[in-house]
Amino acid sequence: MKKLSTEQNDFFTQVASLAFVNPFSDQREQADCQLLNIAPKSETIFQRAEKIQQLLHDKFQQLQSERCFNINHYQGKSRQIMEYSWLFYQFHEFQQPFVELIEKQNTAGDRPVELAQAKELILCFQKAGFNEVETEKSIALFYQLHRGFYFISTAISGDCTSIIELRVRLWNNIFTFNPQWYVDYLCGKMEDFSTLLLGETGTGKSLVAHAIGCSGFIPFDLSKKRFKESFTQSFQSINLSQYPASLLESELFGHKKGAFTGAIDHHQGLFARCSEYGAVFIDEIGDIDIPTQVKLLNVIQDRVFCPVGSHEKMRFSGRMISATNRNIEQLRKEGQFRNDLYYRLCSDVIKIPSLQQRIQENSDELGHLIARLVSRVTDISAPVLSARIEKHIRQTVPENYAWPGNVRELEQCIRQICITGHYQIAEENGLVHQKEFMLSDDLAENTGQRLLQRYCRFLYEEQGSYEAVARIAQLDRRTVKKYIVGK
């Protein structure tokens, strides 16, 4: 058995702790900077990771010069520290093959692609003393971690406070706030942890759902050197607003041939298409009727369902992700959305910020988004074009414009400018304040309390929700409601 020196123990303890820190969080940056002895904000996470990797390489070289590194040469706390440090090192050492695999798998679709350099990676685990079960689980975790970072980074861009917090929330949604718990107890067992996404139309709820749904745990097959399933197959989605009520049940649960007029063949529904490693995304869940809500509740609760026209029970083993742009609390209050279904969907409720909120938090957010969307439209980075479009928007779109279509509207705004040279705001979009808020001629009505009450009611007439008024007026929702309803 080998013993670590005090210096080695301190270093590897710091590295081991990094394996369990959210990479999108301030805590990760602080831990990196402390290990590297550099100032915060001085380097990106990629630059810091590269320097840490070089330090780890040198430290492991020193250990191997004495004796070939093997995890079984350590025991107790030292073994745990060295195991996590070695895994952290190998995770970054083989980063390129995993990133390439994600991109190749995106192109290949549902056919699982073999992991490049899998043989070399497996050999590293064998030499380090890991058994087959440990190796398979670790490689599967490597892939999940890389997918989580890749899909969150590509889906959620921006530097305002709410977007930074959103990336942190999404990572925690996939790996929990305590990754040690995830590794020890919940890895591959997240099917009972549902997610409800709330936000206005056009804010990117489907992108967020895709990031979560494509980042689940997929086992690694050691003999075939590939993962048991493609992440493109593991994520299944449906937008309920696209289907009439008469077809909704069939789209969710499937149907047998002859189940109803027009059922000329068997049809596999959303839940049947989802694998045990996958997730389903139900968009616009606030629009479904009560009878369908009951059936949906039974599926989530009992994990079984029957296709229309069949008594055959099928099992749903995936994770549930749902979204709505409607006020879910108001729907529940009015009896349009069942409380028992809500409590089955709300293991984690994530609010996606509006474009207006993002720009209010950081005015540079607009330029960042324009550059990102231009690269999506043109398929290349075009800084000169992005700068010209941003200048045009800032000159022609009012500063307090509400962007009711959110990021989706901004994307079409960019396309319109590219084609016509200008952007015409639709009349129904209007501004945050279509009418001007005026002081009363009665001086008694212009006290601070009265002004605030009138302003909240003014905003409520235009926005239609307490939440929107609270955001614009920067007040607590309960305070806003008190001013509006007078209670």
Beta strands, then each sheet from edge to edge (+ up, - down):
strand 1: 195-198
strand 2: 220-221
strand 3: 226-227
strand 4: 235-239
strand 5: 279-283
strand 6: 304-305
strand 7: 314-315
strand 8: 319-324
strand 9: 348-351
sheet 1: 4+ 5+ 8+ 1+ 9+
sheet 2: 2+ 3-
sheet 3: 6+ 7-
end
